[in-house]
């Protein structure tokens, strides 16, 4: 995978790490079972595409997902090959009988998505999605308090963390003794500046990935972490080019510590 990075187009004026290109490359280089794990990291794009098509929005189709627009449109008529959680969602949506009536359609799909990812056979997939669900729920809980919203309609999942956020009136939702990162995420959530808050969340995720794969060297987990980091880099290149360059530089420095990169890419 790292040798393949030299094929990514890069210049100092417009840095790009195209997720679609990386996925295509990995599809050839990885065992099909390992690549199936990579595809799961791209599912959020498919979720958004599915919602946009079902709700008939004018949002452009995002090509970063695993499934084409034609396939999703066909599957909406008679779902069979999509992930199980999507099939459940499509059937409930078409029958106008939501599985969780108190939730928005977006939250319902997200709920089903996390439920499936949290029962995955791969430890990394389970760990990453539980982390993302917990972080999302903490930030959502803070927003519910800020705007006097009922958390029951917005908190995702049924784990201990979600239950605490729904029920606790404590400043920290009673999480400080349950999650070693609860206070850090709560502090991030109280940041007023939206872009600064988003950057802090990505830095938090980046650091958690580093900790999780610290002893992983030539495993699929390191590849999965790299893919997730490229998602962050590409997002910041589109939002804040200077910040994107800094995140890209950090990503390359980390890779250079672990691998002997081709000379052409080091330049």
C-alpha positions in Angstrom: 0.0 0.0 0.0 2.7 2.5 1.0 4.6 1.8 -2.3 1.4 2.7 -4.1 1.3 6.1 -2.5 3.7 7.4 -5.1 0.9 7.2 -7.6 -1.1 9.8 -5.8 -0.9 13.2 -7.5 0.5 15.8 -5.2 1.7 19.4 -5.7 2.4 22.2 -3.3 -0.5 24.4 -4.6 -3.3 21.9 -4.5 -2.7 18.8 -2.3 -5.1 15.9 -3.1 -5.5 12.5 -1.5 -8.4 11.1 -3.5 -10.2 8.5 -1.5 -11.7 6.8 -4.6 -8.2 6.3 -6.0 -6.9 4.9 -2.8 -9.8 2.5 -2.6 -9.3 1.3 -6.2 -5.6 0.7 -5.5 -6.3 -1.3 -2.3 -8.8 -3.4 -4.1 -6.0 -4.8 -6.2 -3.3 -5.0 -3.5 -5.3 -6.5 -0.6 -6.8 -9.9 0.0 -10.5 -9.7 -0.6 -11.3 -10.3 3.1 -9.1 -7.4 4.1 -10.5 -5.2 1.4 -14.0 -5.9 2.6 -12.9 -4.2 5.9 -11.7 -1.1 3.9 -15.1 -0.9 2.2 -16.8 -0.7 5.6 -14.9 2.6 6.2 -16.5 4.0 3.1 -20.1 3.0 4.1 -20.9 6.5 5.5 -20.8 7.9 2.0 -23.2 5.1 0.9 -25.5 6.0 3.8 -25.7 9.6 2.7 -26.3 8.7 -0.9 -29.1 6.3 0.1 -30.8 9.0 2.2 -30.5 11.6 -0.6 -32.0 9.2 -3.1 -34.9 8.1 -0.8 -35.6 11.7 0.2 -35.3 12.9 -3.4 -33.0 15.7 -2.5 -31.0 17.7 -5.0 -27.7 16.7 -3.5 -25.1 15.4 -6.0 -24.3 11.7 -5.8 -21.0 11.1 -3.9 -18.8 8.8 -5.9 -16.7 7.9 -2.9 -19.1 5.3 -1.7 -19.0 1.6 -2.5 -22.2 1.4 -4.5 -23.1 3.2 -7.7 -26.2 5.4 -8.0 -27.7 2.9 -10.5 -27.2 0.0 -8.0 -28.7 1.9 -5.1 -31.7 2.9 -7.2 -32.2 -0.7 -8.3 -31.8 -2.0 -4.7 -34.4 0.5 -3.4 -37.0 -1.3 -5.6 -36.0 -4.8 -4.4 -33.1 -4.8 -1.9 -30.9 -7.9 -1.8 -27.2 -7.3 -2.1 -26.8 -4.2 0.1 -25.6 -4.5 3.7 -28.3 -5.9 6.0 -28.8 -2.7 7.9 -29.5 -0.8 4.6 -32.0 -3.5 3.6 -33.8 -3.1 6.9 -33.9 0.7 6.5 -35.1 0.6 2.9 -38.0 -1.8 3.7 -39.1 0.3 6.7 -38.8 3.6 4.8 -40.8 2.3 1.8 -43.6 0.9 4.1 -43.6 4.2 6.0 -43.1 2.3 9.2 -39.9 3.5 10.8 -38.2 1.1 13.2 -37.5 4.0 15.5 -40.4 6.5 15.0 -38.9 9.1 17.5 -35.8 9.5 15.3 -35.2 11.3 12.1 -34.5 9.0 9.1 -30.9 10.0 9.2 -30.6 9.0 12.8 -32.4 5.8 12.2 -30.0 4.8 9.4 -27.0 5.8 11.5 -28.4 3.7 14.5 -28.7 0.6 12.3 -25.3 1.2 10.8 -23.6 1.4 14.2 -25.5 -1.7 15.4 -24.0 -3.7 12.5 -20.5 -2.3 12.8 -20.4 -3.0 16.6 -21.0 -6.7 15.9 -18.4 -7.0 13.2 -15.9 -9.8 13.5 -12.9 -7.5 13.2 -11.7 -5.9 16.4 -10.5 -2.7 14.7 -13.9 -2.1 13.0 -15.7 -2.6 16.3 -13.3 -0.4 18.2 -13.4 2.5 15.7 -17.1 2.6 15.3 -17.7 2.4 19.1 -15.3 5.3 19.5 -17.1 7.3 16.8 -20.5 6.5 18.3 -19.5 7.5 21.8 -17.9 10.8 20.6 -20.9 11.6 18.4 -23.2 10.9 21.4 -21.3 13.1 23.8 -21.2 16.0 21.4 -24.9 15.5 20.6 -25.7 15.3 24.4 -24.0 18.7 24.9 -26.0 20.2 22.0 -29.3 18.8 23.4 -28.5 20.6 26.7 -27.5 23.8 24.9 -30.7 23.9 22.9 -33.1 22.2 25.3 -33.7 19.2 23.1 -34.9 15.7 24.2 -31.8 13.5 24.0 -34.0 10.4 23.5 -34.6 11.5 19.9 -30.9 12.2 19.1 -28.6 9.8 21.0 -27.6 6.7 19.0 -27.2 3.2 20.3 -27.9 1.2 23.5 -24.5 0.9 25.2 -23.8 2.1 28.7 -22.4 5.4 27.4 -25.5 6.2 25.4 -27.7 5.4 28.3 -25.7 7.7 30.7 -26.0 10.6 28.2 -29.8 10.1 28.0 -30.4 9.9 31.7 -27.6 11.7 33.6 -27.9 15.3 34.7 -24.2 15.4 35.8 -22.0 17.9 34.1 -20.0 15.1 32.5 -23.0 12.8 32.0 -21.5 10.5 34.6 -18.9 9.4 32.1 -15.5 10.4 33.6 -15.2 7.1 35.4 -16.4 5.1 32.3 -14.4 6.7 29.5 -10.8 7.8 29.7 -11.5 10.4 27.0 -14.8 11.7 28.2 -13.5 15.0 29.7 -11.4 15.7 26.6 -14.4 15.2 24.2 -16.7 17.3 26.5 -14.1 20.1 26.5 -13.9 19.9 22.7 -17.7 20.0 22.5 -17.8 23.3 24.5 -15.6 25.0 21.9 -17.7 27.8 20.4 -15.8 28.1 17.0 -17.2 25.4 14.7 -14.1 25.0 12.6 -11.9 24.9 15.7 -14.1 22.3 17.2 -14.1 20.1 14.1 -10.3 20.3 13.9 -10.0 19.3 17.6 -12.3 16.3 16.9 -10.1 15.2 14.0 -6.9 15.6 16.1 -8.5 13.6 18.9 -9.4 10.8 16.4 -5.9 11.0 14.8 -4.2 10.5 18.2 -6.6 7.7 19.2 -5.7 5.9 15.9 -2.0 6.3 16.7 -2.4 4.8 20.1 -4.5 1.9 18.8 -2.0 0.8 16.1 1.2 1.6 18.0 2.3 -2.0 18.0 0.8 -2.8 14.6 3.4 -2.8 11.8 2.4 -4.8 8.7 -1.2 -5.5 9.5 -4.5 -4.6 8.0 -5.2 -2.5 11.0 -2.4 -0.1 10.0 -3.9 0.1 6.5 -7.3 0.9 7.9 -5.9 3.6 10.1 -4.1 5.1 7.1 -7.4 5.2 5.2 -9.1 6.9 8.0 -6.4 9.5 8.2 -6.6 10.2 4.5 -10.3 11.0 5.0 -9.4 13.6 7.6 -6.6 15.1 5.4 -8.8 15.3 2.3 -11.6 17.0 4.3 -9.3 19.7 5.6 -7.8 20.3 2.2 -11.3 21.2 1.0 -12.0 23.4 4.1 -8.6 24.9 5.1 -5.7 24.2 2.8 -3.0 25.3 5.3 -4.4 23.0 7.9 -4.7 20.2 5.3 -1.0 20.6 4.4 -0.1 20.3 8.1 -2.1 17.2 8.5 -0.7 15.7 5.3 2.8 16.5 6.4 2.2 14.8 9.7 0.8 11.7 8.0 3.8 11.4 5.7 6.3 11.9 8.6 4.5 9.1 10.5 4.8 6.8 7.5 8.5 7.6 7.0 9.1 6.5 10.6 7.6 3.1 9.8 8.5 2.4 6.2 11.2 3.1 3.6 9.2 5.3 1.2 10.1 5.6 -2.4 12.4 8.5 -3.1 10.0 10.0 -5.6 7.3 10.2 -3.0 9.6 11.7 -0.3 10.2 14.7 -2.6 
